[in-house]
């Protein structure tokens, strides 16, 4: 086992010992258990357990009729390794996944097992059921420990179908844990398995007689660890495919979504065939690539030739993060039974969409779309494909690192309408004018005013160090002085508190501090930006983007070292990312209801609210210029 396993989460301890196809024949009371895919590969077993080691894990014995349609059967499970206490198992379950023909109680619980100990959502399968019966093993042991080298048995009472043998899939599910078995300091780190996922598998339609016919498989799952984008999703229909296929992450999260296509590689005849999906968690078990969960459904092959119903583009949305980034689109023909084929004929491609300056956003050739303009200007391009009489659309989102929308509740002295109170001036890139002259393309909030900004194409990520830069228009108004080997500036500043949110509902404020006792060679603490912590509006802005999209002086607006402005680290509020930023002006002592206190209870003073010039109508308070994400990702990767 990996080092440090006693300090990791339950999720890192979850494994599966085997998956079998089981056939129970009531005519002669025999059971056949075949490792899934006839033993070619036990994807359900970690690298600690090779396929041969679990060949004898599962046995059935002592079959007898209880009544006319029920059989009692003894199921025995042997630990796949012996003599190694570090490989003790806990919460070992035998989970039964039944076929759709079985009757269901209330439409949710399989009657296949008449004496289950419980039900698990772990192998939820639609549309037949979302709960599967299981029976626990080693229930007589302390903490239900299934010790290395042991064999445990339980009796199942199985309901038989009306006609023919019973076929089902059987999964042995377990949790590994070396001693000590339980962390007494944290009851959440126990030897028991948590429910990891809620899985939904959708099949677009049938595979039919048309050459190249495919069914699209979409797998969505909720991962309580929020790291599903690092999962590996394997899909297999052994009767149809020569080898399992790996699905592709669509970028969607909550739930995470993976897609792929299955065709009839083995050219089997019409019928309904098992489709099994396995999800491996590659973050929590990089060494073992352990199975985290499975889902079972079916796929239908027909001899029909359905009618063509249209075309569509895959993927339907892509994000282009930077100049020269690209993505590949494919056009598929759609048929009336939900199947698809690749459109091998040439399709006409078009792109409509411009950046904020009216420049074309993208170029497209042979299905590849490429971002053709500066990364500092975002927008959305519509991709259009035409084939025959059909048209399909997709979307290319050109990310930028700046907040995209701004809503303002103006405070004292200010109202929307002047050149300096336009909320749109706060969105988009900065308009910095350097240390000696603050930028004038701003939105002044007024005393106590509140601006709420949103990133719509990207989110600000917690990337280590400064994650957000907030730009106002401070300016140097006095000669620098030096003391103690440091240089201090006299700054005209106007401050605001900063709050961030992932959903626009729950807000987190950065810790604030104003030091009224700061003593430097500057005459007053409110003239010195070093007197402030966790407040925006203190440092000049050197980065800017002109009206043609060109960087002023070549300064990157996302570089905390050169761009100027005030930096904020999402670590300080414990967020992995944020979509919304709220700026709250610190107010003025002449309007006591607006005057803000810091976390220590000190009233916050700044040059703007101490100078009579600061109380200028429609120019009072924090002058919002821009907000830039130093680390960002397309919004569809987190939502």
MIDOMAR-929272 format. One record per residue (C-alpha): x, y, z; residue in one letter. Coordinates in steps of 0.5 Angstrom, whole numbers, plus 500, padded with zeros to 3 digits. Layout:
<recs>
XYZA
...
</recs>
This chain:
<recs>
500500500X
502507499X
506511505X
502515509X
495511508X
493512515X
492519514X
489519508X
481520506X
476514506X
476515498X
483513498X
482506501X
476504497X
478498492X
474492489X
476485489X
472482482X
467483477X
464476475X
458474470X
454469474X
449464471X
445460475X
441454472X
435452477X
434446473X
440442475X
442447481X
449449478X
452456478X
457458473X
462465475X
466468469X
471473471X
468479466X
471479459X
473472461X
479473465X
482478460X
483484464X
480485471X
480492471X
476492478X
483489481X
488494483X
496493481X
496489488X
492484486X
493481479X
488477475X
490470477X
490472484X
483473485X
481467480X
478463486X
476469490X
468467489X
465460490X
458458490X
455452494X
449448497X
444450493X
437448495X
430451493X
426455499X
420455495X
418454488X
421461485X
427462490X
434458492X
438459498X
445459496X
452459500X
457465497X
464464499X
469469498X
477468499X
481474501X
486475494X
492475498X
494471504X
499473510X
500480509X
496484515X
497491511X
492488506X
486487511X
479488508X
473492511X
466493509X
467487504X
460487500X
457482495X
453487490X
448484486X
447487479X
440484476X
438485469X
432489467X
427483466X
427482474X
421485477X
422491482X
419493489X
417501488X
421501482X
427502486X
429496489X
431489486X
427483489X
433479486X
436478493X
430477498X
435477504X
439483503X
443487509X
442493505X
443497498X
448501495X
448507490X
455505488X
453501482X
447505480X
444503474X
439507469X
433506467X
432499471X
434501478X
438506483X
439501489X
442495488X
442489494X
448487497X
450482503X
456484508X
461479509X
466478515X
460480520X
462476525X
469479526X
471486530X
470492525X
467487520X
475486518X
476481513X
483479515X
488477510X
488470508X
481468511X
475466507X
468468509X
461465507X
454468507X
447465505X
443469499X
436467498X
435469490X
429470487X
429466480X
426469474X
419466471X
423462465X
430460464X
437461468X
438467472X
444471469X
447477473X
453481475X
456480482X
461485484X
466484491X
467491494X
472492499X
476497503X
483496505X
486499511X
493497514X
493497522X
491501526X
484500523X
481506526X
483513527X
481515534X
482522533X
478523527X
471519526X
471520519X
477517517X
474510519X
475503516X
468504513X
467505505X
463511504X
458512498X
463515492X
459517486X
452517484X
453515476X
448516470X
449513464X
446515458X
446511451X
444516445X
440510441X
441504437X
447501433X
444499426X
445496419X
448503417X
456502416X
459506421X
453506426X
455508433X
451510439X
454515444X
455514451X
455519456X
457518463X
455523469X
457522476X
458526482X
464526486X
464528493X
472530492X
471535487X
476532483X
472528477X
476531472X
482527474X
478520473X
479515468X
472513465X
473506462X
467503458X
466496455X
461492451X
465485451X
460482446X
461488441X
468491442X
475488441X
478492447X
475497452X
475504450X
476510455X
471516455X
473523454X
472529459X
467534456X
470539461X
463539465X
463539472X
458538478X
456533475X
462531471X
461529464X
465524460X
463522453X
465517447X
462512442X
461505441X
460501435X
459494433X
466492432X
465484432X
459485427X
454481432X
447480430X
441484433X
440483440X
441487447X
448487450X
451489457X
455495457X
459496463X
462503465X
468503470X
471510473X
478510476X
480515481X
487517478X
488523483X
487519490X
490512487X
496514482X
500508484X
494503484X
489506479X
484503483X
476502481X
472507484X
465505482X
462502476X
455502472X
451497468X
446498463X
445495456X
446497448X
442495443X
444492436X
438492430X
438490423X
434497421X
436502417X
433508420X
432515417X
437521417X
434526421X
440532422X
447533423X
451535430X
458538432X
462535437X
464538442X
458543442X
463548446X
470549447X
474554450X
480557447X
485560452X
490564448X
493566442X
494560437X
490555442X
485550438X
480545438X
478540433X
470539431X
467533428X
461533424X
456527426X
450525422X
444523426X
439518425X
432517427X
433511432X
439516436X
445513432X
450517429X
455516424X
461520422X
460525416X
466523412X
463528406X
466535406X
462540410X
462547410X
465551416X
463558418X
465562424X
461568426X
464572432X
468578434X
472580440X
471587444X
474591438X
470587433X
476583431X
475576428X
476571434X
477565430X
480561424X
477554422X
480549417X
478542416X
474542423X
480545427X
478552430X
484556432X
484563436X
487568432X
486574436X
490577443X
488573449X
487580453X
480580449X
475575450X
468573446X
464568444X
464565437X
459561434X
461555429X
457553424X
457547419X
453545413X
452539410X
447537405X
440541407X
442540415X
446546419X
449545426X
452550431X
457549436X
460555441X
468557442X
469561448X
475565448X
477566455X
480573458X
483574465X
478580467X
471580470X
466581465X
460584468X
459589473X
453591477X
453597482X
449600488X
452607488X
454610495X
453617498X
455623492X
455618486X
450616481X
450612475X
451617469X
457621469X
463619465X
466616472X
460612474X
459607468X
459600471X
462597464X
468601466X
470596471X
469590467X
474588462X
482590462X
485595466X
487602464X
493604468X
496610467X
502609471X
504612478X
504619477X
497619474X
491615475X
487612469X
480615468X
476610465X
473608472X
467607475X
467611482X
462608487X
461613492X
462613499X
459606502X
458604494X
458596492X
460593486X
459586484X
463583478X
462576475X
467572471X
463569465X
468565461X
473564466X
474563473X
479566478X
483559480X
487559487X
494557483X
498559489X
501566491X
497572488X
490570485X
487576484X
489583482X
484589483X
486595480X
483602482X
487609480X
491611486X
497616484X
503618487X
502625490X
509626494X
516625493X
519618495X
522618502X
527612505X
528610512X
530603515X
533601508X
526602505X
522607500X
516609502X
511613497X
505618498X
499615495X
492618493X
488612495X
481610496X
480604499X
475598499X
474591502X
474585498X
469579498X
469573493X
464568492X
463561488X
456562487X
454569488X
450567495X
456565500X
461571500X
468570504X
471577506X
479578505X
481580512X
482587513X
487591517X
488599517X
494601522X
493608525X
500608528X
504606522X
510611523X
514612517X
517618514X
510619510X
507625514X
500621516X
499613516X
493614511X
498617506X
502610506X
500604502X
504600507X
499602513X
493597509X
492590509X
487586505X
484592502X
484594495X
486601492X
493602495X
498602489X
498605482X
496601476X
502600471X
498595466X
493597461X
490595455X
489600449X
483601445X
486596440X
487591445X
495592445X
498592452X
501598454X
508598455X
508591454X
506589462X
502583463X
496585467X
496578470X
503579473X
503581480X
510583480X
509588474X
502590473X
501594480X
494594483X
493590490X
494583490X
489578493X
490570495X
484566495X
488561500X
486567505X
479565504X
480558503X
477558496X
479553490X
476558485X
471564485X
467567480X
464573483X
468579486X
464584491X
468591492X
465595498X
468602499X
470604506X
466610506X
467617509X
467620516X
463625514X
457620512X
458615519X
453610516X
458609511X
465609514X
468602515X
472599521X
477594520X
477587523X
481590529X
475595530X
480601527X
476606523X
479606516X
482613513X
485614506X
487620502X
481620499X
476621505X
481625508X
482631503X
476635501X
478634494X
475627495X
468629496X
467631489X
460629486X
460623482X
468622483X
467620491X
470613493X
473607490X
474608483X
474601480X
478600474X
479592473X
479586476X
484581473X
485573475X
492571475X
490564475X
484562471X
481556467X
475556463X
468556467X
466550464X
471546467X
468548474X
461548473X
</recs>
